[in-house]
Amino acid sequence: MKKVVTLSLIALSAMLFSACSSSSGINMDAQTPSFQNGAQAGCDTAKGEYTKDHHAFKTDMEYQNGWFYGRKHCNPVDAKH
């Protein structure tokens, strides 16, 4: 029983650590213009200048996804990931 718990914890730890580094590289050229606009606004927000097209954020899922992506990946605190 102790062996199963130990192996489960090792597997869970490996999955958690790999999640931090696997999704950081996205090809922005392959994204829609709406996603790119959202990513730029999210990045500006992460750097301290709150920027968001509220209408696009509410009605356009690509813009919204881009905004969250930009905010996360330009955040100076999260830039290490």
N, CA, C and O atoms as a printed pandas DataFrame, in Angstrom:
     atom_number atom_name residue_name chain_id  residue_number  x_coord  y_coord  z_coord
0              1         N          MET        A               1    0.826   -1.194    0.000
1              2        CA          MET        A               1    0.000    0.000    0.000
2              3         C          MET        A               1    0.871    1.259    0.000
3              4         O          MET        A               1    0.598    2.209   -0.733
4              5         N          LYS        A               2    1.921    1.258    0.827
5              6        CA          LYS        A               2    2.802    2.413    0.916
6              7         C          LYS        A               2    3.494    2.664   -0.430
7              8         O          LYS        A               2    3.719    3.813   -0.812
8              9         N          LYS        A               3    3.825    1.595   -1.135
9             10        CA          LYS        A               3    4.485    1.699   -2.432
10            11         C          LYS        A               3    3.555    2.356   -3.466
11            12         O          LYS        A               3    4.007    3.162   -4.279
12            13         N          VAL        A               4    2.276    2.018   -3.435
13            14        CA          VAL        A               4    1.303    2.584   -4.365
14            15         C          VAL        A               4    1.139    4.081   -4.118
15            16         O          VAL        A               4    1.078    4.863   -5.067
16            17         N          VAL        A               5    1.068    4.477   -2.869
17            18        CA          VAL        A               5    0.917    5.890   -2.522
18            19         C          VAL        A               5    2.152    6.672   -2.982
19            20         O          VAL        A               5    2.032    7.761   -3.543
20            21         N          THR        A               6    3.328    6.112   -2.739
21            22        CA          THR        A               6    4.569    6.773   -3.135
22            23         C          THR        A               6    4.632    6.936   -4.648
23            24         O          THR        A               6    4.976    8.013   -5.135
24            25         N          LEU        A               7    4.310    5.897   -5.395
25            26        CA          LEU        A               7    4.330    5.970   -6.856
26            27         C          LEU        A               7    3.291    6.966   -7.372
27            28         O          LEU        A               7    3.543    7.684   -8.340
28            29         N          SER        A               8    2.135    7.008   -6.733
29            30        CA          SER        A               8    1.099    7.961   -7.136
30            31         C          SER        A               8    1.562    9.397   -6.920
31            32         O          SER        A               8    1.330   10.255   -7.771
32            33         N          LEU        A               9    2.208    9.664   -5.801
33            34        CA          LEU        A               9    2.713   11.007   -5.522
34            35         C          LEU        A               9    3.808   11.412   -6.509
35            36         O          LEU        A               9    3.866   12.568   -6.928
36            37         N          ILE        A              10    4.659   10.489   -6.876
37            38        CA          ILE        A              10    5.711   10.775   -7.850
38            39         C          ILE        A              10    5.096   11.097   -9.203
39            40         O          ILE        A              10    5.512   12.050   -9.861
40            41         N          ALA        A              11    4.114   10.317   -9.622
41            42        CA          ALA        A              11    3.454   10.566  -10.907
42            43         C          ALA        A              11    2.729   11.900  -10.911
43            44         O          ALA        A              11    2.804   12.646  -11.888
44            45         N          LEU        A              12    2.032   12.206   -9.834
45            46        CA          LEU        A              12    1.316   13.481   -9.729
46            47         C          LEU        A              12    2.293   14.657   -9.766
47            48         O          LEU        A              12    2.030   15.658  -10.432
48            49         N          SER        A              13    3.397   14.545   -9.070
49            50        CA          SER        A              13    4.406   15.611   -9.067
50            51         C          SER        A              13    4.976   15.831  -10.462
51            52         O          SER        A              13    5.174   16.972  -10.880
52            53         N          ALA        A              14    5.238   14.757  -11.174
53            54        CA          ALA        A              14    5.779   14.864  -12.534
54            55         C          ALA        A              14    4.794   15.580  -13.453
55            56         O          ALA        A              14    5.198   16.410  -14.267
56            57         N          MET        A              15    3.513   15.267  -13.329
57            58        CA          MET        A              15    2.502   15.929  -14.161
58            59         C          MET        A              15    2.401   17.416  -13.831
59            60         O          MET        A              15    2.286   18.243  -14.735
60            61         N          LEU        A              16    2.441   17.757  -12.565
61            62        CA          LEU        A              16    2.329   19.155  -12.161
62            63         C          LEU        A              16    3.515   19.977  -12.650
63            64         O          LEU        A              16    3.335   21.095  -13.132
64            65         N          PHE        A              17    4.718   19.438  -12.531
65            66        CA          PHE        A              17    5.900   20.177  -12.967
66            67         C          PHE        A              17    5.976   20.301  -14.478
67            68         O          PHE        A              17    6.463   21.311  -14.987
68            69         N          SER        A              18    5.512   19.306  -15.200
69            70        CA          SER        A              18    5.551   19.393  -16.658
70            71         C          SER        A              18    4.516   20.383  -17.179
71            72         O          SER        A              18    4.699   20.932  -18.266
72            73         N          ALA        A              19    3.455   20.627  -16.457
73            74        CA          ALA        A              19    2.417   21.570  -16.882
74            75         C          ALA        A              19    2.938   23.001  -16.917
75            76         O          ALA        A              19    2.446   23.809  -17.705
76            77         N          CYS        A              20    3.906   23.330  -16.096
77            78        CA          CYS        A              20    4.433   24.692  -16.054
78            79         C          CYS        A              20    5.198   25.066  -17.308
79            80         O          CYS        A              20    5.220   26.237  -17.687
80            81         N          SER        A              21    5.820   24.106  -17.954
81            82        CA          SER        A              21    6.691   24.449  -19.067
82            83         C          SER        A              21    6.176   24.034  -20.431
83            84         O          SER        A              21    6.753   24.441  -21.439
84            85         N          SER        A              22    5.129   23.251  -20.509
85            86        CA          SER        A              22    4.729   22.694  -21.791
86            87         C          SER        A              22    3.953   23.645  -22.684
87            88         O          SER        A              22    4.007   23.496  -23.905
88            89         N          SER        A              23    3.231   24.619  -22.135
89            90        CA          SER        A              23    2.347   25.424  -22.968
90            91         C          SER        A              23    2.814   26.864  -23.161
91            92         O          SER        A              23    2.021   27.714  -23.565
92            93         N          SER        A              24    4.068   27.151  -22.885
93            94        CA          SER        A              24    4.507   28.538  -22.959
94            95         C          SER        A              24    4.772   29.006  -24.381
95            96         O          SER        A              24    4.746   30.211  -24.632
96            97         N          GLY        A              25    5.023   28.109  -25.313
97            98        CA          GLY        A              25    5.338   28.533  -26.671
98            99         C          GLY        A              25    4.160   28.382  -27.604
99           100         O          GLY        A              25    3.840   27.268  -28.019
100          101         N          ILE        A              26    3.509   29.477  -27.943
101          102        CA          ILE        A              26    2.392   29.449  -28.869
102          103         C          ILE        A              26    2.786   30.279  -30.081
103          104         O          ILE        A              26    3.376   31.350  -29.939
104          105         N          ASN        A              27    2.467   29.796  -31.251
105          106        CA          ASN        A              27    2.780   30.513  -32.489
106          107         C          ASN        A              27    1.730   31.594  -32.702
107          108         O          ASN        A              27    0.613   31.306  -33.131
108          109         N          MET        A              28    2.088   32.833  -32.403
109          110        CA          MET        A              28    1.129   33.936  -32.513
110          111         C          MET        A              28    0.725   34.188  -33.962
111          112         O          MET        A              28   -0.388   34.649  -34.215
112          113         N          ASP        A              29    1.608   33.894  -34.921
113          114        CA          ASP        A              29    1.274   34.095  -36.335
114          115         C          ASP        A              29    0.152   33.163  -36.781
115          116         O          ASP        A              29   -0.570   33.468  -37.730
116          117         N          ALA        A              30    0.004   32.036  -36.103
117          118        CA          ALA        A              30   -1.032   31.072  -36.466
118          119         C          ALA        A              30   -2.375   31.388  -35.803
119          120         O          ALA        A              30   -3.370   30.713  -36.066
120          121         N          GLN        A              31   -2.406   32.405  -34.952
121          122        CA          GLN        A              31   -3.635   32.759  -34.237
122          123         C          GLN        A              31   -4.447   33.775  -35.042
123          124         O          GLN        A              31   -3.926   34.457  -35.925
124          125         N          THR        A              32   -5.729   33.851  -34.714
125          126        CA          THR        A              32   -6.609   34.805  -35.387
126          127         C          THR        A              32   -6.232   36.231  -34.986
127          128         O          THR        A              32   -5.645   36.437  -33.924
128          129         N          PRO        A              33   -6.562   37.212  -35.821
129          130        CA          PRO        A              33   -6.305   38.607  -35.445
130          131         C          PRO        A              33   -6.989   38.982  -34.127
131          132         O          PRO        A              33   -6.447   39.766  -33.348
132          133         N          SER        A              34   -8.160   38.431  -33.881
133          134        CA          SER        A              34   -8.885   38.704  -32.651
134          135         C          SER        A              34   -8.092   38.203  -31.437
135          136         O          SER        A              34   -7.985   38.901  -30.428
136          137         N          PHE        A              35   -7.541   36.992  -31.542
137          138        CA          PHE        A              35   -6.720   36.438  -30.463
138          139         C          PHE        A              35   -5.487   37.310  -30.255
139          140         O          PHE        A              35   -5.119   37.612  -29.120
140          141         N          GLN        A              36   -4.853   37.713  -31.351
141          142        CA          GLN        A              36   -3.654   38.542  -31.261
142          143         C          GLN        A              36   -3.944   39.882  -30.590
143          144         O          GLN        A              36   -3.159   40.348  -29.765
144          145         N          ASN        A              37   -5.076   40.504  -30.946
145          146        CA          ASN        A              37   -5.459   41.765  -30.310
146          147         C          ASN        A              37   -5.691   41.579  -28.811
147          148         O          ASN        A              37   -5.255   42.393  -27.997
148          149         N          GLY        A              38   -6.384   40.499  -28.463
149          150        CA          GLY        A              38   -6.624   40.204  -27.050
150          151         C          GLY        A              38   -5.335   39.943  -26.300
151          152         O          GLY        A              38   -5.163   40.396  -25.168
152          153         N          ALA        A              39   -4.418   39.205  -26.937
153          154        CA          ALA        A              39   -3.135   38.903  -26.297
154          155         C          ALA        A              39   -2.338   40.174  -26.049
155          156         O          ALA        A              39   -1.710   40.316  -25.000
156          157         N          GLN        A              40   -2.357   41.095  -26.997
157          158        CA          GLN        A              40   -1.637   42.361  -26.816
158          159         C          GLN        A              40   -2.249   43.174  -25.678
159          160         O          GLN        A              40   -1.529   43.747  -24.860
160          161         N          ALA        A              41   -3.575   43.222  -25.629
161          162        CA          ALA        A              41   -4.242   43.956  -24.549
162          163         C          ALA        A              41   -3.971   43.300  -23.196
163          164         O          ALA        A              41   -3.741   43.997  -22.208
164          165         N          GLY        A              42   -3.997   41.980  -23.142
165          166        CA          GLY        A              42   -3.701   41.275  -21.901
166          167         C          GLY        A              42   -2.268   41.488  -21.457
167          168         O          GLY        A              42   -1.993   41.616  -20.264
168          169         N          CYS        A              43   -1.358   41.527  -22.414
169          170        CA          CYS        A              43    0.050   41.764  -22.110
170          171         C          CYS        A              43    0.248   43.177  -21.558
171          172         O          CYS        A              43    0.966   43.377  -20.578
172          173         N          ASP        A              44   -0.394   44.145  -22.198
173          174        CA          ASP        A              44   -0.310   45.519  -21.699
174          175         C          ASP        A              44   -0.855   45.607  -20.272
175          176         O          ASP        A              44   -0.302   46.310  -19.426
176          177         N          THR        A              45   -1.937   44.889  -20.022
177          178        CA          THR        A              45   -2.533   44.871  -18.688
178          179         C          THR        A              45   -1.563   44.275  -17.676
179          180         O          THR        A              45   -1.404   44.805  -16.576
180          181         N          ALA        A              46   -0.916   43.175  -18.048
181          182        CA          ALA        A              46    0.037   42.526  -17.139
182          183         C          ALA        A              46    1.205   43.437  -16.809
183          184         O          ALA        A              46    1.784   43.345  -15.727
184          185         N          LYS        A              47    1.552   44.312  -17.736
185          186        CA          LYS        A              47    2.677   45.222  -17.525
186          187         C          LYS        A              47    2.277   46.501  -16.809
187          188         O          LYS        A              47    3.110   47.383  -16.598
188          189         N          GLY        A              48    0.997   46.610  -16.430
189          190        CA          GLY        A              48    0.570   47.733  -15.607
190          191         C          GLY        A              48   -0.349   48.734  -16.269
191          192         O          GLY        A              48   -0.814   49.663  -15.609
192          193         N          GLU        A              49   -0.627   48.577  -17.549
193          194        CA          GLU        A              49   -1.539   49.503  -18.243
194          195         C          GLU        A              49   -2.824   48.740  -18.585
195          196         O          GLU        A              49   -2.894   48.072  -19.616
196          197         N          TYR        A              50   -3.837   48.842  -17.720
197          198        CA          TYR        A              50   -5.071   48.078  -17.909
198          199         C          TYR        A              50   -5.677   48.397  -19.269
199          200         O          TYR        A              50   -6.064   49.533  -19.543
200          201         N          THR        A              51   -5.751   47.386  -20.105
201          202        CA          THR        A              51   -6.259   47.529  -21.463
202          203         C          THR        A              51   -7.183   46.361  -21.765
203          204         O          THR        A              51   -6.797   45.202  -21.614
204          205         N          LYS        A              52   -8.401   46.664  -22.192
205          206        CA          LYS        A              52   -9.335   45.600  -22.573
206          207         C          LYS        A              52  -10.477   46.211  -23.372
207          208         O          LYS        A              52  -11.053   47.225  -22.978
208          209         N          ASP        A              53  -10.793   45.589  -24.487
209          210        CA          ASP        A              53  -11.985   45.948  -25.253
210          211         C          ASP        A              53  -13.121   45.152  -24.616
211          212         O          ASP        A              53  -13.293   43.968  -24.905
212          213         N          HIS        A              54  -13.888   45.800  -23.758
213          214        CA          HIS        A              54  -14.899   45.080  -22.977
214          215         C          HIS        A              54  -15.961   44.426  -23.856
215          216         O          HIS        A              54  -16.433   43.333  -23.543
216          217         N          HIS        A              55  -16.340   45.076  -24.941
217          218        CA          HIS        A              55  -17.333   44.475  -25.836
218          219         C          HIS        A              55  -16.773   43.198  -26.467
219          220         O          HIS        A              55  -17.440   42.163  -26.476
220          221         N          ALA        A              56  -15.554   43.272  -26.991
221          222        CA          ALA        A              56  -14.936   42.088  -27.598
222          223         C          ALA        A              56  -14.724   40.996  -26.556
223          224         O          ALA        A              56  -14.911   39.815  -26.848
224          225         N          PHE        A              57  -14.336   41.380  -25.351
225          226        CA          PHE        A              57  -14.102   40.406  -24.285
226          227         C          PHE        A              57  -15.378   39.627  -23.970
227          228         O          PHE        A              57  -15.327   38.428  -23.698
228          229         N          LYS        A              58  -16.533   40.321  -24.008
229          230        CA          LYS        A              58  -17.811   39.670  -23.688
230          231         C          LYS        A              58  -18.364   38.856  -24.848
231          232         O          LYS        A              58  -19.064   37.867  -24.627
232          233         N          THR        A              59  -18.065   39.252  -26.074
233          234        CA          THR        A              59  -18.728   38.630  -27.225
234          235         C          THR        A              59  -17.821   37.763  -28.099
235          236         O          THR        A              59  -18.322   36.996  -28.921
236          237         N          ASP        A              60  -16.516   37.865  -27.943
237          238        CA          ASP        A              60  -15.590   37.163  -28.834
238          239         C          ASP        A              60  -14.663   36.266  -28.011
239          240         O          ASP        A              60  -13.762   36.748  -27.324
240          241         N          MET        A              61  -14.895   34.969  -28.091
241          242        CA          MET        A              61  -14.126   34.012  -27.300
242          243         C          MET        A              61  -12.640   34.031  -27.677
243          244         O          MET        A              61  -11.785   33.830  -26.814
244          245         N          GLU        A              62  -12.328   34.269  -28.942
245          246        CA          GLU        A              62  -10.923   34.339  -29.360
246          247         C          GLU        A              62  -10.219   35.517  -28.676
247          248         O          GLU        A              62   -9.107   35.367  -28.170
248          249         N          TYR        A              63  -10.858   36.669  -28.664
249          250        CA          TYR        A              63  -10.287   37.834  -27.985
250          251         C          TYR        A              63  -10.094   37.537  -26.501
251          252         O          TYR        A              63   -9.045   37.831  -25.928
252          253         N          GLN        A              64  -11.119   36.951  -25.890
253          254        CA          GLN        A              64  -11.055   36.648  -24.464
254          255         C          GLN        A              64   -9.909   35.676  -24.163
255          256         O          GLN        A              64   -9.144   35.885  -23.222
256          257         N          ASN        A              65   -9.797   34.621  -24.961
257          258        CA          ASN        A              65   -8.705   33.664  -24.761
258          259         C          ASN        A              65   -7.348   34.330  -24.948
259          260         O          ASN        A              65   -6.416   34.077  -24.184
260          261         N          GLY        A              66   -7.238   35.181  -25.961
261          262        CA          GLY        A              66   -5.996   35.905  -26.187
262          263         C          GLY        A              66   -5.655   36.833  -25.034
263          264         O          GLY        A              66   -4.494   36.934  -24.636
264          265         N          TRP        A              67   -6.667   37.516  -24.492
265          266        CA          TRP        A              67   -6.439   38.438  -23.382
266          267         C          TRP        A              67   -5.878   37.684  -22.177
267          268         O          TRP        A              67   -4.908   38.123  -21.558
268          269         N          PHE        A              68   -6.494   36.549  -21.849
269          270        CA          PHE        A              68   -5.994   35.767  -20.720
270          271         C          PHE        A              68   -4.590   35.224  -20.999
271          272         O          PHE        A              68   -3.739   35.198  -20.110
272          273         N          TYR        A              69   -4.360   34.796  -22.229
273          274        CA          TYR        A              69   -3.034   34.298  -22.598
274          275         C          TYR        A              69   -1.986   35.399  -22.431
275          276         O          TYR        A              69   -0.941   35.183  -21.818
276          277         N          GLY        A              70   -2.275   36.582  -22.983
277          278        CA          GLY        A              70   -1.334   37.686  -22.893
278          279         C          GLY        A              70   -1.076   38.115  -21.460
279          280         O          GLY        A              70    0.063   38.391  -21.084
280          281         N          ARG        A              71   -2.123   38.171  -20.668
281          282        CA          ARG        A              71   -1.963   38.576  -19.266
282          283         C          ARG        A              71   -1.092   37.578  -18.513
283          284         O          ARG        A              71   -0.246   37.969  -17.709
284          285         N          LYS        A              72   -1.297   36.307  -18.768
285          286        CA          LYS        A              72   -0.526   35.281  -18.066
286          287         C          LYS        A              72    0.932   35.255  -18.515
287          288         O          LYS        A              72    1.836   35.169  -17.683
288          289         N          HIS        A              73    1.162   35.328  -19.804
289          290        CA          HIS        A              73    2.522   35.151  -20.307
290          291         C          HIS        A              73    3.362   36.415  -20.301
291          292         O          HIS        A              73    4.574   36.341  -20.505
292          293         N          CYS        A              74    2.766   37.558  -20.076
293          294        CA          CYS        A              74    3.546   38.798  -19.965
294          295         C          CYS        A              74    3.675   39.253  -18.525
295          296         O          CYS        A              74    4.352   40.243  -18.246
296          297         N          ASN        A              75    3.042   38.552  -17.615
297          298        CA          ASN        A              75    3.102   38.921  -16.199
298          299         C          ASN        A              75    4.521   38.727  -15.689
299          300         O          ASN        A              75    5.039   37.612  -15.740
300          301         N          PRO        A              76    5.170   39.792  -15.192
301          302        CA          PRO        A              76    6.548   39.674  -14.713
302          303         C          PRO        A              76    6.730   38.604  -13.647
303          304         O          PRO        A              76    7.796   37.994  -13.561
304          305         N          VAL        A              77    5.708   38.367  -12.837
305          306        CA          VAL        A              77    5.795   37.347  -11.798
306          307         C          VAL        A              77    5.804   35.955  -12.407
307          308         O          VAL        A              77    6.541   35.085  -11.943
308          309         N          ASP        A              78    4.982   35.725  -13.459
309          310        CA          ASP        A              78    4.871   34.421  -14.089
310          311         C          ASP        A              78    5.843   34.233  -15.237
311          312         O          ASP        A              78    5.850   33.160  -15.841
312          313         N          ALA        A              79    6.652   35.203  -15.564
313          314        CA          ALA        A              79    7.539   35.118  -16.720
314          315         C          ALA        A              79    8.573   34.004  -16.581
315          316         O          ALA        A              79    9.139   33.568  -17.583
316          317         N          LYS        A              80    8.824   33.543  -15.384
317          318        CA          LYS        A              80    9.789   32.456  -15.172
318          319         C          LYS        A              80    9.286   31.138  -15.728
319          320         O          LYS        A              80   10.088   30.259  -16.043
320          321         N          HIS        A              81    7.975   30.980  -15.857
321          322        CA          HIS        A              81    7.405   29.713  -16.325
322          323         C          HIS        A              81    7.483   29.683  -17.784
323          324         O          HIS        A              81    7.060   28.707  -18.405
